[in-house]
Amino acid sequence: MTASNRQYLLAQRPTGALQENDFTWTESAVPEIGPDEVLVRSIYLSLDPANRGWVNDVATYRPPVGLGEPMAGFVIGRVVASNRDGLTVGDIVEGDGGWQDYAVHGAEAELHRLPSADDLVARMSVRGVTGLTAYWGLLDIGAPKAGETVLVSAAAGAVGSIVGQIAKIKGCHVVGVAGTDEKCRWIVDELGFDGAINYKTENVLKVLRQQCPDGIDIYFDNTGGDILQAALFRMNQGGRIVCCGVVSQYDTAKPLPGPHGMPGLLVVRRLRMEGFIVMDYDDRREQADGDLAAWVADGRLKYKIDMIEGLENAPRALIGLLRGENTGKRMIRVSEET
Ligand SMILES: NC(=O)c1ccc[n+]([C@@H]2O[C@H](COP(=O)([O-])OP(=O)(O)OC[C@H]3O[C@@H](n4cnc5c(N)ncnc54)[C@H](OP(=O)(O)O)[C@@H]3O)[C@@H](O)[C@H]2O)c1
């Protein structure tokens, strides 16, 4: 156990793009636990675009992080002290541990115990929130059929790269939208997407006509903004738009208004546009995990980790994620697994 608990606290609410000085670094004594509490030492910290929304003074699917509080974040860690029934020292758990070395969780805190022999990196990516988001969003809301065309944005990111591969497993024609030529090459050459569009250098609507000649049946929307706008015009009758996230609009004080053609296009093309939060499917996790683990094991589902070393790098790593620095799942190694 290190002698101190290093933390990033939310110092101020960002007024535009996130800045490193929106957070303050502190070091204090490792906390003691009380009755029914458990102390968890962080091993891996997930960085997620949604973290940016949590620092606004607006409730999302969770309350906003309070000023002066540790920044929230999804953590896989090890129990180092426990007064809580069902958890013992050495257990590996996942939950909202925040940007800190040690978190005290009360009896009411949601902690999910993982098998100790698990591949923890996979549990934070392809077999964790990332993989489950891709799985349920695509399969439950998108409901793909073999031969359909699937378009996915932020396609070289954590969720998008998994969505495209699951769509290929289901026999679809898959096109991804990403922000660099290198990312576009990776999703086609390594992950087996049928096509890719660099939204920073190409006219997305124009290239969609070539890459999706039969139109789009499912648009898995990770970005909103201009890519959603372009996809909307290419949707086929009966198409589904899976609203997973709006990363193009998180890091700004002036989000764009919704796309043109709404709701008229939904009406005339009989489109369904539906949002979801991965936690909605918590009670069906085992089913998804069985498929994801099997596809990883048989080589049909690949995943890439963008590991950042050290808690001290969390603010700049999140800022970089929002700017598209990452390929695959960005996470932080806070401490060693053993
Ligand atoms: N609904 C849920 O339960 C749920 C759960 C997890 C994640 N999500 C959502 O899923 C989406 C992807 O999350 P992730 O964790 O997999 O992150 P990620 O895709 O690994 O990282 C974010 C990516 O977004 C892209 N991006 C940034 N600004 C953009 C812009 N203006 N236009 C287009 N692309 C932009 C960047 O790639 P480029 O180089 O391509 O720009 C960046 O790499 C996010 O919207 C997130 O909020 C939803």
The ligand as an ORCA input file, in Angstrom:
! r2SCAN-3c Opt
* xyz 0 1
  N     -24.710      4.773    -24.329
  C     -23.809      4.199    -23.532
  O     -24.121      3.490    -22.588
  C     -22.357      4.438    -23.823
  C     -21.354      3.714    -23.142
  C     -20.012      3.948    -23.483
  C     -19.703      4.895    -24.471
  N     -20.713      5.606    -25.051
  C     -20.437      6.587    -26.111
  O     -19.797      5.924    -27.178
  C     -19.011      6.867    -27.897
  C     -17.611      6.291    -28.069
  O     -17.025      6.156    -26.780
  P     -15.616      5.420    -26.610
  O     -15.430      5.191    -25.162
  O     -15.554      4.286    -27.540
  O     -14.604      6.553    -27.065
  P     -13.590      6.484    -28.264
  O     -14.394      6.312    -29.519
  O     -12.525      5.507    -27.977
  O     -12.931      7.936    -28.225
  C     -13.596      9.051    -28.693
  C     -13.331      9.255    -30.197
  O     -14.263     10.185    -30.694
  C     -13.750     10.744    -31.871
  N     -14.125     12.150    -31.958
  C     -13.765     13.150    -31.130
  N     -14.312     14.325    -31.554
  C     -15.017     14.021    -32.663
  C     -15.791     14.807    -33.580
  N     -15.930     16.142    -33.431
  N     -16.392     14.174    -34.602
  C     -16.241     12.841    -34.772
  N     -15.504     12.050    -33.961
  C     -14.907     12.641    -32.926
  C     -12.224     10.601    -31.813
  O     -11.777      9.811    -32.904
  P     -11.531     10.428    -34.383
  O     -10.068     10.422    -34.603
  O     -12.263      9.471    -35.250
  O     -12.098     11.813    -34.387
  C     -11.983      9.872    -30.503
  O     -10.967      8.903    -30.606
  C     -19.048      8.167    -27.093
  O     -20.022      9.025    -27.658
  C     -19.489      7.703    -25.722
  O     -20.116      8.706    -24.981
  C     -22.019      5.386    -24.751
*
